[in-house]
């Protein structure tokens, strides 16, 4: 098996299984949908060809039987049914498991071949004995595209791959196969090989054309076909993703786990140019340092250092922005995994449910996409298992028998807002309060005063559940603390909305990308923290006699506005240390609500990558994350809005 081609196969395989799954779900809803069967067929056929390249006979046979069933459906030999759709979706899912095994271990376990054989029996029974087998085109299984790309250095610029197999009589007809292929516009690579082995010299037939030519072109597939229209019965043309490259990163040196990103080649060019700028800036710094070491004039060297530092700062800022763009991937990679899951879960529970997805084109950092799958999976399972009612119960309540779940996303500022909504039974606030009292989460007196939003927060208590029994799928509320911790670990927030009988909404807010935090260092006693500049409206000095006691708190007058005053030391669980005649105050919030926060001192301003809280500190109240200072010290970044709420 070729290690060089494995990352390409895994990336392409995931894209093809995703496309096939989406088309199959659409085909199940609309059996007459134009082009849907052809789309699934193309995806599975390409997968089968690539599997042949990697010597995976069990997977190839499974995909061949899936093609056979698709052919029977396309030709009308068999009707489109839910059973057929389920079998084909299972074949897609089985292919995904093969890809997972290849990515983690480099080879599939024997259990996958056994499972594939069992699934083949289902596919065969559904296609029927008389169903015509759909064979691959003669002498081609599609693997030539991958082989061509792996051997051609110009593959990243190619838009089209071409395979030209002239007939044996080509020379007698006056054809020059090489000249024919050279007429292709945008030709950047051509390879020539024998179609079959030449054998012994005594058997060589000089007047028979025994060639196979492959090529890459920057022209579109349509332009290539037009140029080769006179030999259209002897060519295959495959469109390629424009200007894309695959970057594979080895993440586990004891194992074979590969993480891959499909990156626009233009971004790679930008990164290369920025690295050049950094090298130039480094050389400038070295030159100015050399002047100082050799006793050069301090003012001249100082001005040179300032200029070099400014150049370096600009280059680093642009480099960070470019790397951030490289890591951005559409949420479609995450969202596309759930429609099939909802369908299968509902079937297994005797329910009907469909997931509607929107906003999947919103691009976020790949770490968010990877880390969000498990919490979203838990939420989707909860919704289907305990949120969605049975068809009979829904009809009795005047609802459609089939439930609708909606998974949506949209960007807002530097955040992506994701919502999972169902039209099921909703959360029972009274039952939540009752269970919370029984389990000692709150007292009966406190529970009676809780509003609905406050009540729904109780489901995030560790191990909290209102379910009488725990199903194989989920227990609504069970593990919601894990969901919140996972989302907080990604730098996000989660909350729940619900109306009894109308359904529930889960709101997630997460950062779009790894951001450079702009902060001000503040002192609290002997400790230092970072306060986000975006949270600070202004800093003021307030004389102690200008502070007035109000009820149990304090306030001061800021331009004719009474502003509540708090101590950061007390907010962080310590004692107030704001001594002296003049207080240093951070004014936090906007025009609608302002709060003053007293600190013991102000330090420098910094700009550094913000890292989410992790480990024991994950989900710590009032903290956004951490940054690393130039001297290596770690600063905790405050969430002033949460601390002063």
Rosetta blueprint (number, residue, H / E / L):
1 X L
2 X L
3 X H
4 X H
5 X H
6 X H
7 X H
8 X H
9 X H
10 X H
11 X H
12 X H
13 X H
14 X H
15 X H
16 X H
17 X H
18 X H
19 X H
20 X H
21 X H
22 X H
23 X H
24 X H
25 X H
26 X H
27 X H
28 X H
29 X H
30 X L
31 X L
32 X L
33 X L
34 X L
35 X L
36 X H
37 X H
38 X H
39 X H
40 X H
41 X H
42 X H
43 X H
44 X H
45 X H
46 X H
47 X H
48 X H
49 X H
50 X H
51 X H
52 X H
53 X H
54 X L
55 X L
56 X L
57 X H
58 X H
59 X H
60 X H
61 X H
62 X H
63 X H
64 X H
65 X H
66 X H
67 X H
68 X H
69 X H
70 X H
71 X H
72 X H
73 X H
74 X H
75 X H
76 X L
77 X L
78 X L
79 X L
80 X L
81 X L
82 X H
83 X H
84 X H
85 X H
86 X H
87 X H
88 X H
89 X H
90 X H
91 X H
92 X H
93 X H
94 X H
95 X H
96 X H
97 X H
98 X H
99 X H
100 X H
101 X H
102 X H
103 X H
104 X H
105 X H
106 X L
107 X L
108 X L
109 X L
110 X H
111 X H
112 X H
113 X H
114 X H
115 X H
116 X H
117 X H
118 X H
119 X H
120 X H
121 X H
122 X H
123 X H
124 X H
125 X H
126 X H
127 X H
128 X L
129 X L
130 X L
131 X L
132 X L
133 X L
134 X L
135 X L
136 X L
137 X L
138 X L
139 X L
140 X L
141 X L
142 X L
143 X H
144 X H
145 X H
146 X H
147 X H
148 X H
149 X H
150 X H
151 X H
152 X L
153 X L
154 X L
155 X H
156 X H
157 X H
158 X L
159 X L
160 X E
161 X E
162 X E
163 X E
164 X E
165 X L
166 X L
167 X L
168 X L
169 X L
170 X L
171 X L
172 X L
173 X L
174 X L
175 X L
176 X L
177 X H
178 X H
179 X H
180 X H
181 X H
182 X H
183 X L
184 X L
185 X L
186 X L
187 X E
188 X E
189 X E
190 X E
191 X E
192 X E
193 X E
194 X E
195 X L
196 X L
197 X L
198 X L
199 X L
200 X L
201 X H
202 X H
203 X H
204 X L
205 X L
206 X L
207 X L
208 X L
209 X L
210 X L
211 X E
212 X E
213 X E
214 X E
215 X E
216 X E
217 X E
218 X L
219 X L
220 X L
221 X H
222 X H
223 X H
224 X H
225 X H
226 X H
227 X H
228 X L
229 X H
230 X H
231 X H
232 X H
233 X H
234 X H
235 X E
236 X E
237 X E
238 X E
239 X E
240 X L
241 X L
242 X L
243 X L
244 X E
245 X E
246 X E
247 X E
248 X E
249 X E
250 X E
251 X L
252 X L
253 X L
254 X L
255 X L
256 X L
257 X L
258 X E
259 X E
260 X E
261 X E
262 X E
263 X E
264 X E
265 X H
266 X H
267 X H
268 X H
269 X H
270 X H
271 X H
272 X H
273 X H
274 X H
275 X H
276 X H
277 X H
278 X H
279 X H
280 X H
281 X H
282 X H
283 X H
284 X H
285 X H
286 X H
287 X H
288 X H
289 X H
290 X H
291 X H
292 X H
293 X H
294 X L
295 X L
296 X L
297 X L
298 X H
299 X H
300 X H
301 X H
302 X H
303 X H
304 X H
305 X H
306 X H
307 X H
308 X H
309 X H
310 X H
311 X H
312 X H
313 X H
314 X H
315 X H
316 X H
317 X H
318 X H
319 X H
320 X H
321 X H
322 X H
323 X H
324 X H
325 X H
326 X H
327 X H
328 X E
329 X E
330 X E
331 X L
332 X H
333 X H
334 X H
335 X H
336 X L
337 X L
338 X H
339 X H
340 X H
341 X H
342 X H
343 X H
344 X H
345 X H
346 X H
347 X H
348 X H
349 X L
350 X L
351 X L
352 X L
353 X E
354 X E
355 X E
356 X E
357 X E
358 X E
359 X L
360 X L
361 X L
362 X L
363 X E
364 X E
365 X E
366 X H
367 X H
368 X H
369 X H
370 X H
371 X H
372 X H
373 X H
374 X H
375 X H
376 X H
377 X H
378 X H
379 X H
380 X H
381 X H
382 X H
383 X H
384 X H
385 X H
386 X H
387 X H
388 X L
389 X L
390 X L
391 X H
392 X H
393 X H
394 X H
395 X H
396 X H
397 X L
398 X L
399 X L
400 X L
401 X L
402 X L
403 X E
404 X E
405 X E
406 X E
407 X E
408 X E
409 X E
410 X E
411 X E
412 X E
413 X L
414 X L
415 X E
416 X E
417 X E
418 X E
419 X E
420 X E
421 X E
422 X E
423 X L
424 X L
425 X L
426 X L
427 X L
428 X L
429 X H
430 X H
431 X H
432 X H
433 X H
434 X H
435 X H
436 X H
437 X H
438 X H
439 X L
440 X L
441 X L
442 X L
443 X L
444 X H
445 X H
446 X H
447 X H
448 X H
449 X H
450 X L
451 X L
452 X H
453 X H
454 X H
455 X H
456 X H
457 X H
458 X H
459 X H
460 X H
461 X L
462 X L
463 X L
464 X L
465 X L
466 X L
467 X L
468 X L
469 X L
470 X L
471 X L
472 X L
473 X L
474 X L
475 X L
476 X L
477 X L
478 X L
479 X L
480 X H
481 X H
482 X H
483 X H
484 X H
485 X H
486 X H
487 X H
488 X H
489 X H
490 X L
491 X L
492 X L
493 X E
494 X E
495 X E
496 X E
497 X E
498 X E
499 X E
500 X L
501 X L
502 X L
503 X E
504 X E
505 X E
506 X E
507 X E
508 X E
509 X E
510 X E
511 X E
512 X L
513 X L
514 X L
515 X L
516 X E
517 X E
518 X E
519 X E
520 X E
521 X E
522 X E
523 X E
524 X E
525 X L
526 X L
527 X E
528 X E
529 X E
530 X E
531 X E
532 X E
533 X H
534 X H
535 X H
536 X E
537 X E
538 X E
539 X E
540 X E
541 X E
542 X E
543 X E
544 X H
545 X H
546 X H
547 X L
548 X E
549 X E
550 X E
551 X L
552 X L
553 X E
554 X E
555 X E
556 X E
557 X E
558 X E
559 X L
560 X L
561 X E
562 X E
563 X E
564 X E
565 X E
566 X E
567 X E
568 X H
569 X H
570 X H
571 X H
572 X L
573 X L
574 X L
575 X L
576 X L
577 X L
578 X L
579 X L
580 X L
581 X L
582 X E
583 X E
584 X E
585 X E
586 X E
587 X E
588 X E
589 X E
590 X L
591 X L
592 X L
593 X L
594 X E
595 X E
596 X E
597 X E
598 X E
599 X E
600 X L
601 X E
602 X E
603 X E
604 X E
605 X E
606 X E
607 X E
608 X E
609 X E
610 X L
611 X E
612 X L
613 X L
614 X L
615 X H
616 X H
617 X H
618 X L
619 X L
620 X L
621 X L
622 X L
623 X E
624 X E
625 X E
626 X E
627 X E
628 X E
629 X L
630 X L
631 X L
632 X L
633 X L
634 X E
635 X E
636 X E
637 X E
638 X E
639 X L
640 X H
641 X H
642 X H
643 X H
644 X L
645 X L
